[in-house]
């Protein structure tokens, strides 16, 4: 993540970043930039750029009449009103708002990159029946995900455990094969969508042989549009909702035993050997095709997350105290609070440290138990204070002078309620109003207890 952020910042600030790396000399003083300070600044920038941009602007790409626009918060007032208050602006204005120190030429360059990367995509649909087509559709470079709606029949391409090259295995002739190549038996067709850069945007395996109607597996895609293209094609060839019982896959024997074959995207998820160069899909078959390892029947360890087989000595790791395969490990998050990998969602948590504040990524359960959400931000519970009403307030709000501590009650009050008494005590106007004594505010803003004077006047009268 740190290297990705640095690469991104180098693109955003090409001139500044090169100067940092060269540690230039100040032309007026002759002093060279502090290398240690520059390294520190680069580290802090790469650490905080992503979370700051998201939390303060929450940008989303939208399209209107084919044009790319950006919806985001433009000021603190809008942010406090919630997501509905985000404004829809042109890319240039969005970039200038997020990165105000960019020059006009740098803004223009970044807008060009945004339009190239994020502009409305042009897709093409392909079909194939050979090994290379299946292999490319599974492990070819993928388009960026766009959060499509998913169902049992439409799934996110990023969540496919069969997309990794790590599940390729050598056959008995020494060729590196992907498990999806087993579909190239002549009975299956791969339907896939690519963008103009030949990146894969969607795929679907279809059983076409000896069926009155073809039977399709779930569609995997990066967005609604690419999956809709596949669905329209499936509808055009009359695909029906059925199982694959009786379908034949290629029997590709692995160099180290077993068969190189995929996790089956349809039922029944088991295979039988036939001795004729094929594996047949069959109920209660001898090979369990619920396995994501790509090598069936080779006696490997089982991932406790997805059930695929893998070699625990050479791959995988521990997530939520479970041994898991590489695919599941890649799909996990890291909790900085517990220093462990987790399948839980992670959230940014703010905390006070000596000299300032830091942010960490915490797992959801840690956030639920040890953090408090205050005005859209999570704060470590130990750093949170509570005002006179029992409402939580952040250390930043206290340090920033938005709240003060009353000398009378020891409670925190908003700064607009601050008052100073004639004894130099800092209290709230609410406390003064509720006090049994009688107080009046002098011309200098200080509050005086006038009750003794009133008593004296009454005695004299």
QUIVEN-V425065 format. One record per residue. N is the residue number from 1. SS is DSSP state (hx for helix, st for strand, lp for the rest). OMEGA is omega in degrees with one decimal (none if undefined). Layout:
BEGIN
n->N ss->SS omega->OMEGA
n->N ss->SS omega->OMEGA
END
This chain:
BEGIN
n->1 ss->lp omega->-178.1
n->2 ss->hx omega->-179.9
n->3 ss->hx omega->177.4
n->4 ss->hx omega->-179.8
n->5 ss->hx omega->-179.5
n->6 ss->hx omega->177.3
n->7 ss->hx omega->-179.0
n->8 ss->hx omega->-179.3
n->9 ss->hx omega->176.9
n->10 ss->hx omega->177.2
n->11 ss->hx omega->-177.4
n->12 ss->hx omega->-174.8
n->13 ss->lp omega->-174.5
n->14 ss->hx omega->-178.0
n->15 ss->hx omega->-178.8
n->16 ss->hx omega->-174.9
n->17 ss->hx omega->178.2
n->18 ss->hx omega->179.3
n->19 ss->hx omega->177.4
n->20 ss->hx omega->-176.1
n->21 ss->hx omega->-179.3
n->22 ss->hx omega->-178.3
n->23 ss->lp omega->-173.3
n->24 ss->lp omega->179.4
n->25 ss->st omega->174.7
n->26 ss->lp omega->-175.8
n->27 ss->lp omega->-178.1
n->28 ss->lp omega->-175.6
n->29 ss->lp omega->-176.3
n->30 ss->lp omega->179.8
n->31 ss->lp omega->177.9
n->32 ss->st omega->177.7
n->33 ss->lp omega->177.1
n->34 ss->lp omega->179.2
n->35 ss->hx omega->-178.8
n->36 ss->hx omega->179.2
n->37 ss->hx omega->179.1
n->38 ss->hx omega->178.4
n->39 ss->hx omega->178.5
n->40 ss->hx omega->-179.2
n->41 ss->hx omega->179.2
n->42 ss->hx omega->-180.0
n->43 ss->hx omega->-178.7
n->44 ss->hx omega->179.4
n->45 ss->hx omega->-178.7
n->46 ss->hx omega->179.3
n->47 ss->hx omega->-168.7
n->48 ss->hx omega->-173.4
n->49 ss->hx omega->-175.1
n->50 ss->hx omega->-175.9
n->51 ss->hx omega->-179.1
n->52 ss->hx omega->-179.4
n->53 ss->hx omega->-177.3
n->54 ss->hx omega->-174.0
n->55 ss->hx omega->-175.7
n->56 ss->hx omega->-177.8
n->57 ss->hx omega->-178.8
n->58 ss->lp omega->-175.5
n->59 ss->lp omega->173.4
n->60 ss->st omega->175.9
n->61 ss->st omega->174.3
n->62 ss->st omega->-179.4
n->63 ss->st omega->177.9
n->64 ss->st omega->-177.3
n->65 ss->lp omega->177.2
n->66 ss->lp omega->-178.7
n->67 ss->st omega->179.5
n->68 ss->st omega->176.0
n->69 ss->st omega->-179.0
n->70 ss->st omega->175.8
n->71 ss->st omega->-176.9
n->72 ss->st omega->172.8
n->73 ss->lp omega->179.2
n->74 ss->lp omega->179.4
n->75 ss->lp omega->-176.9
n->76 ss->hx omega->-179.6
n->77 ss->hx omega->178.2
n->78 ss->hx omega->-178.1
n->79 ss->hx omega->179.8
n->80 ss->hx omega->179.5
n->81 ss->hx omega->177.3
n->82 ss->lp omega->-172.6
n->83 ss->hx omega->-177.9
n->84 ss->hx omega->-177.6
n->85 ss->hx omega->177.8
n->86 ss->lp omega->-177.4
n->87 ss->st omega->177.8
n->88 ss->st omega->-174.9
n->89 ss->st omega->176.4
n->90 ss->st omega->-177.5
n->91 ss->hx omega->-178.3
n->92 ss->hx omega->179.5
n->93 ss->hx omega->179.8
n->94 ss->hx omega->180.0
n->95 ss->hx omega->-179.2
n->96 ss->hx omega->179.1
n->97 ss->hx omega->-177.6
n->98 ss->hx omega->-178.1
n->99 ss->lp omega->-172.6
n->100 ss->lp omega->-176.5
n->101 ss->lp omega->177.8
n->102 ss->lp omega->174.4
n->103 ss->lp omega->-179.9
n->104 ss->hx omega->-179.4
n->105 ss->hx omega->178.4
n->106 ss->hx omega->175.9
n->107 ss->hx omega->-179.5
n->108 ss->hx omega->179.3
n->109 ss->hx omega->-179.4
n->110 ss->hx omega->177.7
n->111 ss->hx omega->177.5
n->112 ss->hx omega->178.7
n->113 ss->hx omega->179.1
n->114 ss->hx omega->-178.6
n->115 ss->hx omega->179.4
n->116 ss->hx omega->-175.4
n->117 ss->hx omega->-170.1
n->118 ss->hx omega->179.9
n->119 ss->lp omega->-177.4
n->120 ss->lp omega->-171.9
n->121 ss->lp omega->173.0
n->122 ss->lp omega->-175.0
n->123 ss->st omega->174.0
n->124 ss->st omega->179.8
n->125 ss->st omega->-179.6
n->126 ss->st omega->171.4
n->127 ss->st omega->177.8
n->128 ss->st omega->179.8
n->129 ss->lp omega->-176.8
n->130 ss->lp omega->-177.2
n->131 ss->hx omega->-176.2
n->132 ss->hx omega->179.3
n->133 ss->hx omega->178.5
n->134 ss->hx omega->-177.9
n->135 ss->hx omega->-178.8
n->136 ss->hx omega->-178.4
n->137 ss->hx omega->-178.4
n->138 ss->hx omega->-172.8
n->139 ss->hx omega->173.0
n->140 ss->lp omega->-179.0
n->141 ss->lp omega->-173.6
n->142 ss->st omega->174.2
n->143 ss->lp omega->176.5
n->144 ss->lp omega->179.1
n->145 ss->lp omega->179.1
n->146 ss->lp omega->177.3
n->147 ss->lp omega->177.2
n->148 ss->lp omega->173.3
n->149 ss->lp omega->-176.1
n->150 ss->lp omega->175.3
n->151 ss->lp omega->178.1
n->152 ss->lp omega->-179.6
n->153 ss->lp omega->179.0
n->154 ss->st omega->-172.1
n->155 ss->st omega->179.4
n->156 ss->st omega->-178.7
n->157 ss->hx omega->-179.3
n->158 ss->hx omega->-178.0
n->159 ss->hx omega->179.5
n->160 ss->lp omega->178.7
n->161 ss->hx omega->-179.1
n->162 ss->hx omega->-176.1
n->163 ss->hx omega->-172.5
n->164 ss->lp omega->174.5
n->165 ss->hx omega->-178.1
n->166 ss->hx omega->-179.9
n->167 ss->hx omega->171.8
n->168 ss->lp omega->-179.6
n->169 ss->st omega->178.2
n->170 ss->st omega->175.0
n->171 ss->st omega->-175.5
n->172 ss->lp omega->178.3
n->173 ss->lp omega->176.9
n->174 ss->lp omega->178.6
n->175 ss->lp omega->178.7
n->176 ss->st omega->-173.6
n->177 ss->st omega->172.9
n->178 ss->lp omega->-177.5
n->179 ss->hx omega->-178.1
n->180 ss->hx omega->178.6
n->181 ss->hx omega->178.9
n->182 ss->hx omega->177.8
n->183 ss->hx omega->-175.4
n->184 ss->lp omega->-178.2
n->185 ss->lp omega->-174.7
n->186 ss->lp omega->-179.5
n->187 ss->lp omega->-176.0
n->188 ss->st omega->176.3
n->189 ss->st omega->174.6
n->190 ss->st omega->176.3
n->191 ss->st omega->-178.0
n->192 ss->st omega->-176.6
n->193 ss->st omega->176.6
n->194 ss->st omega->174.2
n->195 ss->st omega->-175.9
n->196 ss->lp omega->176.2
n->197 ss->lp omega->-178.9
n->198 ss->lp omega->173.1
n->199 ss->lp omega->-174.9
n->200 ss->st omega->-179.2
n->201 ss->st omega->178.8
n->202 ss->st omega->175.6
n->203 ss->st omega->177.3
n->204 ss->st omega->177.2
n->205 ss->st omega->-177.8
n->206 ss->st omega->173.1
n->207 ss->st omega->-172.2
n->208 ss->lp omega->-170.6
n->209 ss->lp omega->171.7
n->210 ss->lp omega->176.4
n->211 ss->lp omega->175.9
n->212 ss->lp omega->174.6
n->213 ss->lp omega->176.9
n->214 ss->lp omega->179.0
n->215 ss->st omega->-176.2
n->216 ss->st omega->170.2
n->217 ss->lp omega->175.3
n->218 ss->lp omega->176.0
n->219 ss->st omega->173.3
n->220 ss->st omega->-178.3
n->221 ss->st omega->-179.8
n->222 ss->lp omega->-178.7
n->223 ss->lp omega->-179.1
n->224 ss->hx omega->-173.6
n->225 ss->hx omega->-179.4
n->226 ss->hx omega->178.8
n->227 ss->hx omega->177.3
n->228 ss->hx omega->177.6
n->229 ss->hx omega->178.1
n->230 ss->hx omega->-178.9
n->231 ss->hx omega->178.3
n->232 ss->hx omega->177.7
n->233 ss->hx omega->179.8
n->234 ss->hx omega->178.2
n->235 ss->hx omega->-176.1
n->236 ss->hx omega->179.7
n->237 ss->lp omega->173.3
n->238 ss->lp omega->179.1
n->239 ss->lp omega->178.4
n->240 ss->st omega->-179.9
n->241 ss->lp omega->-177.1
n->242 ss->lp omega->178.3
n->243 ss->lp omega->-179.3
n->244 ss->lp omega->-177.0
n->245 ss->lp omega->-179.9
n->246 ss->lp omega->179.2
n->247 ss->lp omega->-179.2
n->248 ss->st omega->173.3
n->249 ss->st omega->175.6
n->250 ss->st omega->175.0
n->251 ss->lp omega->-179.7
n->252 ss->lp omega->-176.8
n->253 ss->st omega->178.6
n->254 ss->st omega->-179.9
n->255 ss->lp omega->-178.0
n->256 ss->lp omega->179.3
n->257 ss->lp omega->-179.9
n->258 ss->lp omega->-179.3
n->259 ss->st omega->177.3
n->260 ss->st omega->-174.5
n->261 ss->lp omega->-173.1
n->262 ss->lp omega->161.4
n->263 ss->lp omega->-176.8
n->264 ss->lp omega->-179.0
n->265 ss->lp omega->179.0
n->266 ss->lp omega->-178.5
n->267 ss->lp omega->-8.1
n->268 ss->lp omega->-176.0
n->269 ss->lp omega->173.9
n->270 ss->st omega->-174.7
n->271 ss->st omega->174.1
n->272 ss->st omega->172.7
n->273 ss->st omega->-179.0
n->274 ss->lp omega->-177.7
n->275 ss->lp omega->-177.9
n->276 ss->lp omega->-179.6
n->277 ss->lp omega->-179.5
n->278 ss->st omega->168.4
n->279 ss->st omega->-176.8
n->280 ss->st omega->176.2
n->281 ss->st omega->-172.2
n->282 ss->lp omega->173.2
n->283 ss->lp omega->177.1
n->284 ss->lp omega->177.5
n->285 ss->lp omega->-175.4
n->286 ss->lp omega->179.9
n->287 ss->st omega->-179.1
n->288 ss->st omega->-178.9
n->289 ss->lp omega->166.8
n->290 ss->lp omega->-173.5
n->291 ss->lp omega->179.6
n->292 ss->lp omega->-174.9
n->293 ss->lp omega->-176.8
n->294 ss->lp omega->178.9
n->295 ss->st omega->-175.1
n->296 ss->st omega->176.2
n->297 ss->lp omega->-178.2
n->298 ss->lp omega->174.9
n->299 ss->lp omega->-179.8
n->300 ss->lp omega->174.6
n->301 ss->st omega->-177.7
n->302 ss->st omega->176.7
n->303 ss->lp omega->-178.0
n->304 ss->lp omega->178.6
n->305 ss->lp omega->-173.5
n->306 ss->lp omega->177.9
n->307 ss->lp omega->-179.8
n->308 ss->lp omega->176.6
n->309 ss->st omega->177.6
n->310 ss->st omega->179.3
n->311 ss->lp omega->-173.8
n->312 ss->lp omega->-179.6
n->313 ss->lp omega->-173.9
n->314 ss->lp omega->-176.5
n->315 ss->lp omega->177.3
n->316 ss->lp omega->-179.2
n->317 ss->st omega->-178.5
n->318 ss->st omega->176.3
n->319 ss->st omega->-177.3
n->320 ss->lp omega->178.0
n->321 ss->lp omega->177.4
n->322 ss->st omega->170.9
n->323 ss->st omega->-176.6
n->324 ss->st omega->-179.9
n->325 ss->lp omega->-180.0
n->326 ss->hx omega->-178.1
n->327 ss->hx omega->179.5
n->328 ss->hx omega->178.1
n->329 ss->hx omega->179.0
n->330 ss->hx omega->-178.7
n->331 ss->lp omega->179.3
n->332 ss->lp omega->175.5
n->333 ss->st omega->178.4
n->334 ss->st omega->178.2
n->335 ss->st omega->-179.6
n->336 ss->lp omega->-178.6
n->337 ss->lp omega->179.9
n->338 ss->lp omega->-178.5
n->339 ss->lp omega->-177.7
n->340 ss->st omega->172.9
n->341 ss->st omega->-177.1
n->342 ss->st omega->173.1
n->343 ss->lp omega->176.5
n->344 ss->lp omega->171.3
n->345 ss->lp omega->176.9
n->346 ss->st omega->-177.3
n->347 ss->st omega->176.9
n->348 ss->st omega->179.0
n->349 ss->st omega->178.8
n->350 ss->st omega->177.5
n->351 ss->st omega->177.7
n->352 ss->st omega->173.0
n->353 ss->st omega->179.3
n->354 ss->lp omega->178.3
n->355 ss->lp omega->179.0
n->356 ss->st omega->-175.8
n->357 ss->st omega->174.7
n->358 ss->st omega->176.2
n->359 ss->st omega->175.3
n->360 ss->st omega->174.8
n->361 ss->st omega->-178.3
n->362 ss->st omega->174.1
n->363 ss->st omega->-174.1
n->364 ss->hx omega->-178.3
n->365 ss->hx omega->176.9
n->366 ss->hx omega->177.7
n->367 ss->hx omega->-179.5
n->368 ss->hx omega->-173.4
n->369 ss->hx omega->-169.2
n->370 ss->hx omega->178.9
n->371 ss->st omega->179.8
n->372 ss->st omega->178.3
n->373 ss->st omega->-178.1
n->374 ss->st omega->178.3
n->375 ss->lp omega->173.5
n->376 ss->lp omega->179.7
n->377 ss->st omega->173.6
n->378 ss->st omega->177.4
n->379 ss->st omega->175.3
n->380 ss->st omega->-173.1
n->381 ss->hx omega->-177.7
n->382 ss->hx omega->-177.9
n->383 ss->hx omega->-174.1
n->384 ss->lp omega->172.1
n->385 ss->st omega->-179.8
n->386 ss->st omega->-178.4
n->387 ss->st omega->-174.8
n->388 ss->lp omega->179.0
n->389 ss->lp omega->-176.7
n->390 ss->lp omega->178.5
n->391 ss->lp omega->-177.3
n->392 ss->st omega->175.2
n->393 ss->st omega->-173.8
n->394 ss->lp omega->175.0
n->395 ss->hx omega->179.5
n->396 ss->hx omega->-180.0
n->397 ss->hx omega->178.6
n->398 ss->hx omega->-179.6
n->399 ss->hx omega->-178.8
n->400 ss->lp omega->176.6
n->401 ss->lp omega->179.0
n->402 ss->lp omega->177.9
n->403 ss->st omega->177.1
n->404 ss->st omega->-178.4
n->405 ss->st omega->-177.7
n->406 ss->lp omega->176.6
n->407 ss->lp omega->-180.0
n->408 ss->lp omega->-173.0
n->409 ss->lp omega->-174.8
n->410 ss->lp omega->178.5
n->411 ss->lp omega->175.4
n->412 ss->st omega->177.4
n->413 ss->st omega->174.0
n->414 ss->st omega->-175.4
n->415 ss->hx omega->-178.5
n->416 ss->hx omega->176.9
n->417 ss->hx omega->-175.5
n->418 ss->st omega->176.7
n->419 ss->st omega->178.0
n->420 ss->st omega->179.9
n->421 ss->st omega->179.6
n->422 ss->lp omega->177.9
n->423 ss->lp omega->179.8
n->424 ss->lp omega->179.1
n->425 ss->lp omega->177.0
n->426 ss->st omega->-177.2
n->427 ss->st omega->177.3
n->428 ss->st omega->177.4
n->429 ss->hx omega->177.3
n->430 ss->hx omega->179.4
n->431 ss->hx omega->178.5
n->432 ss->hx omega->179.7
n->433 ss->hx omega->-176.9
n->434 ss->hx omega->-177.3
n->435 ss->lp omega->-178.1
n->436 ss->lp omega->178.9
n->437 ss->lp omega->179.7
n->438 ss->lp omega->-174.8
n->439 ss->st omega->172.8
n->440 ss->st omega->-178.8
n->441 ss->st omega->179.3
n->442 ss->lp omega->-178.3
n->443 ss->lp omega->179.9
n->444 ss->lp omega->177.7
n->445 ss->lp omega->-179.3
n->446 ss->st omega->-179.1
n->447 ss->st omega->-177.8
n->448 ss->st omega->173.8
n->449 ss->st omega->-175.8
n->450 ss->lp omega->-177.0
n->451 ss->hx omega->178.8
n->452 ss->hx omega->-178.6
n->453 ss->hx omega->-179.4
n->454 ss->hx omega->178.2
n->455 ss->hx omega->179.5
n->456 ss->hx omega->-179.8
n->457 ss->hx omega->-178.9
n->458 ss->hx omega->179.3
n->459 ss->hx omega->-179.7
n->460 ss->hx omega->179.1
n->461 ss->lp omega->none
END
